[in-house]
């Protein structure tokens, strides 16, 4: 065996050792990537139902808000109608009622004045 053959053999052994040394971290990195891929799959599997449920909840909430808006609009209309009715009743009954009260007061005063003249 010549010196060149020994040097080639040493270089080949060193190269195999280097490849083996570098292969171990690559194998570990592959396992880490596999674990990360599995974690992403698990998270996706758990997140999709939650997102579906959130979508359903938002849709239901929007439907309820439409109903509340309808009720609020109806309550505002009723309030306006009651206000208009109150103004109408006040205008219709209030004026004559004030006149009747004034007339009654005048009659009482007149009767009191007559009663005072009859006594005195």
C-alpha positions as CSV (number, residue, x, y, z in Angstrom):
1,X,0.0,0.0,0.0
2,X,1.3,3.3,-0.9
3,X,1.2,6.5,0.9
4,X,-1.5,7.9,-1.5
5,X,-3.7,4.9,-0.9
6,X,-3.5,5.4,2.9
7,X,-4.2,9.1,2.5
8,X,-7.3,8.3,0.4
9,X,-8.5,5.7,2.9
10,X,-8.1,8.2,5.8
11,X,-10.0,10.8,3.7
12,X,-12.8,8.4,2.9
13,X,-13.1,7.4,6.6
14,X,-13.1,11.1,7.6
15,X,-15.8,11.8,5.0
16,X,-18.0,9.0,6.3
17,X,-17.5,10.2,9.8
18,X,-18.5,13.8,8.8
19,X,-21.6,12.5,6.9
20,X,-22.6,10.5,10.0
21,X,-22.0,13.5,12.3
22,X,-24.1,15.8,10.1
23,X,-26.8,13.2,9.5
24,X,-27.7,12.9,13.2
25,X,-28.9,16.6,13.5
26,X,-30.7,16.3,10.2
27,X,-32.6,13.3,11.5
28,X,-33.5,15.1,14.8
29,X,-34.6,18.2,12.7
30,X,-36.8,15.9,10.7
31,X,-38.5,14.6,13.9
32,X,-39.0,18.1,15.1
33,X,-40.6,19.1,11.8
34,X,-42.8,16.0,12.0
35,X,-43.9,16.9,15.6
36,X,-44.6,20.5,14.5
37,X,-46.6,19.3,11.5
38,X,-48.7,17.1,13.9
39,X,-49.2,20.0,16.3
40,X,-50.5,22.2,13.5
41,X,-52.9,19.4,12.4
42,X,-54.1,19.0,16.0
43,X,-54.6,22.8,16.4
44,X,-56.4,23.0,13.1
45,X,-58.6,20.1,14.1
46,X,-59.6,21.8,17.3
47,X,-59.8,25.3,15.9
48,X,-62.2,24.6,13.0
49,X,-65.1,23.5,15.2
50,X,-64.6,26.6,17.4
51,X,-64.6,28.9,14.4
52,X,-67.8,27.2,13.1
53,X,-69.4,27.6,16.5
54,X,-68.4,31.3,16.6
55,X,-69.8,31.8,13.2
56,X,-73.1,30.3,14.3
57,X,-73.1,32.4,17.4
58,X,-72.5,35.6,15.5
59,X,-75.3,34.7,13.0
60,X,-77.7,34.0,15.8
61,X,-76.7,37.2,17.6
62,X,-77.3,39.2,14.4
63,X,-80.8,37.7,14.1
64,X,-81.6,38.6,17.7
65,X,-80.3,42.1,17.1
66,X,-82.7,42.5,14.2
67,X,-85.6,41.4,16.4
68,X,-84.5,43.9,19.1
69,X,-84.3,46.6,16.5
70,X,-87.9,45.8,15.5
71,X,-89.0,45.9,19.1
72,X,-87.2,49.2,19.7
73,X,-88.7,50.7,16.6
74,X,-92.2,49.6,17.7
75,X,-91.7,51.0,21.2
76,X,-90.6,54.3,19.7
77,X,-93.7,54.4,17.5
78,X,-95.9,53.6,20.5
79,X,-94.3,56.3,22.5
80,X,-94.9,58.9,19.7
81,X,-98.5,57.7,19.4
82,X,-99.1,58.1,23.1
83,X,-97.5,61.5,23.1
84,X,-99.8,62.6,20.2
85,X,-102.8,61.1,22.0
86,X,-101.9,62.9,25.2
87,X,-101.6,66.2,23.3
88,X,-104.9,65.6,21.6
89,X,-106.7,64.7,24.9
90,X,-105.1,67.7,26.6
91,X,-106.3,70.0,23.8
92,X,-109.7,68.5,23.5
93,X,-110.6,68.1,27.2
94,X,-108.2,70.6,28.8
95,X,-109.7,73.8,27.3
96,X,-113.3,72.9,28.2
97,X,-112.2,71.6,31.6
98,X,-110.5,74.9,32.4
99,X,-113.7,76.8,31.3
100,X,-115.9,74.6,33.5
101,X,-113.5,75.1,36.4
102,X,-113.6,78.9,35.9
103,X,-117.3,78.9,35.6
104,X,-117.7,76.8,38.7
105,X,-115.4,79.2,40.6
106,X,-117.4,82.1,39.4
107,X,-120.7,80.5,40.4
108,X,-119.3,79.8,43.9
109,X,-118.0,83.3,44.3
110,X,-121.4,84.7,43.2
111,X,-123.3,82.4,45.5
112,X,-120.9,83.4,48.3
113,X,-121.5,87.0,47.5
114,X,-125.2,86.6,47.5
115,X,-125.1,84.6,50.8
116,X,-123.1,87.4,52.3
117,X,-125.6,90.1,51.2
118,X,-128.5,88.0,52.5
119,X,-126.9,87.7,56.0
120,X,-125.8,91.2,56.3
